[in-house]
Amino acid sequence: MNFKFDAQKSANAAHTLLGMAGGTLNYMVLVKLLYLADREALITLESPITGDLFISLQYGPVLSRILNLIRWGPIDENDAPWFDVVSAPAGYDVKIIGQAAEDTLSDAERGILSQVFEKYGRKNWQELSRLTHQLPEWTNPIGGPIPISPEQILLLAGKSQDEVRQLREEIAALEMLDREVAEYVGMEFEGVPHPATQAGAV
């Protein structure tokens, strides 16, 4: 079960949490809050907010790409929305530097971010590290980071094997549809008639 990282939604989510905190957060606190929000969205909405990869590190589970963006900078041009909104770290703090170009969060996602901040937003990174060590999906990553599958989180949260299988099939169907749409748009852009538009096509 794979989700696609969405830099715009990640930026929107970070902007929301930073705004609730007064504009500045320790970057590990921000990453932990985003992890907890993604985890809750996966369980309740059947889709995380950021689409990032869940991984276990020594100080608990985190979101892999977002942590790397903060620490090392952009991976490719698709990451630009994050850097339009979140500053590079000054010491261990990041802050809001602009408005998100597009509000892509649903009301339900905003609700989850608010709940997560209300419950955990005043904790420091050490407290959040200890707290997330207690999550059932975390594994002590001796020797390096360990990926955490969405299926693992869902099953440990009480979803049945059938529910997880059905969700996996739905996600795979959506991925196939996205590929077909991308191929269609690419053919039209290149000036190649799509088969459905050719003479005699139904």
N, C-alpha and C positions, 0 to 999 in steps of 0.2 A: 504494500500500500504506500504509494508515493504521492506527495503533494508538491506543487511547484512554488518555489520561493517567490513572494510578491513584495518587492522593495517598496512599492507605494503604500500598501496596507501596513507593512512593517513601520514605515515612516509615520503614518497616521497613528498607529498604536503607540509608538514611542512618544510622539508629540502629545498625545492624550495623557499618558502617564506623567511625562515631564511637566505638563501644565498643572496637573493635580498636585505635584510636588513643589510648585512654585517656580518651576523653570529649570531646576538643576537636580541631578541625582548622581550618586556614585554609579559608575557604569556597570558594576557587577549587580547592584541592586536593580537597575533597569533591565538587565538581561534576565535576572531571576523572575522579576515581575512579568516580563513578556513570556517566559517559559510557563509560568503558572497560568497565565491567561490563555496561551495556546493549548495547554493541557485541558483546561476547563472547556474551551470551545470545542476541542476534539470530542470530548465526552458528551457534551450536551447538544452541540450543533452538528456533530459528525464531520467537522472540518476545522482545522486550526486557523488562526487569524493570519499569521505570517507565512505559513507553508514551509517554514525552516525545518532543518533536520534536528531532531532531538538526539542529544548525546550525553553520556555519563562522563564526567570528569571527577578528579579527586575531591573537588569542593562542591560536588553535587551535579544534578542534571542542568544543562543549559541549551540554548539555541546556537548551533554551530556557526552558521554564516554570519549572524548578527554579531556574535562575539568577535569573529575575525574581522568584520567591517570596522568595528570600534578599535580593535588593536592594530590592524595593519592597513586599513584603508580599502578603497574599492577593488573588487575583484574584476568587474567589467563595467561597461557603460550602463548596463541595466540597473546598477546599484545607485545611480545618481539621485533618485528621490530621497534616499536615506540622508545623503550629505547636504541636501537642500534644507533639511529640518534639524538634524542632530549634529552638534559640533564634534570636532576631534577632542579626545580627552585632554583636559588640563589636570595633570596629576591623575587622579582616579575619577574625576567628575566630568560629566557631559551635560550640555545644556541646549535649550531650544535656540536656534539661530534664524528661524524663518517659519513661514506658514506652509503647510503641505499644499501642493499644487491642486490636489483633487481629494475630496473626502470620499474614500471608498469603503468606510466601515459601516456595517449595518447597525441598527439600533440594538440588536441582540449582542453584537460584538462590543459595542460601547458599554452596554450594561455589564458585561463580563469584566472589562477593564476597570470599571468603577468598583465592582465588587472586590476584585483582586487588590486594588489599591487601598480600599477601605480596610481590608483585612490584614494586608501585609506591607503596605506602603511606608509605614513609619519604622519598619525594622531595618537594622543595618545589614551589611552584606554577610557578616559572620552569623548573625541570627538566621538569615535566609539560607545560608549554606547548611547550617545544622538542621533547619526545618526540611529542606529539600532532600537531605540525606535520608529522611524517614519515608520518602515516597517509595512505593513498592517497586517501581520500575528502575530505580537507581541501582547500579552495580559498581562495586569498587573497581576502577579501571587500572589495575596493576599493569604497567607497561604501555599505556596509551588510551586514548578515548575509545569508548564503546558506543556504537549506535544504539538508540532505543527506537524500536519500531512502533508506529502508531497502533498496530494490532496488539502489541504487548500492553500498552497503556489501556486500551479499551477492554481487554480481557481482565486485567487486574482491577479495573474499575467496575467489573461485574457484568459486562456485556457477554452474551453467549457466543459460541463459535458460529452459529448460524447468522447472528446479527453482524458479526465482523465479516463473515464471508459475503453477505449481501452488500455491505458497504464497500468492500473491496471490488466487487463486480460493478457497482454503480460508478465508482471512481475510474475504473478501467474503461467503462463505456464513455464517460465524459472525456477522458484523455484521447480516445479514438476520434470522437467528434471534433475535438480541438485540432487534431492533426488533419482531419479531412477539411475543416474550414480553412486552416492555414494553407493547405495545398491548393484549394480553390482560389483563395486570394492571391497566392503566388502565381498561379497560371494566368489569372486575369491581369495581374500587374505586368507580367512579362509579355502580354499581348497574345497569349495562346488561348484560343477559345476553350472554355470548359466543356467537357463532353455533354453536359446537360443542355448546353446552349447551341449545340451543333444541329444542323438540319436533320429532321427526322427523329430527334430525341424527344422522349415523352416527358 
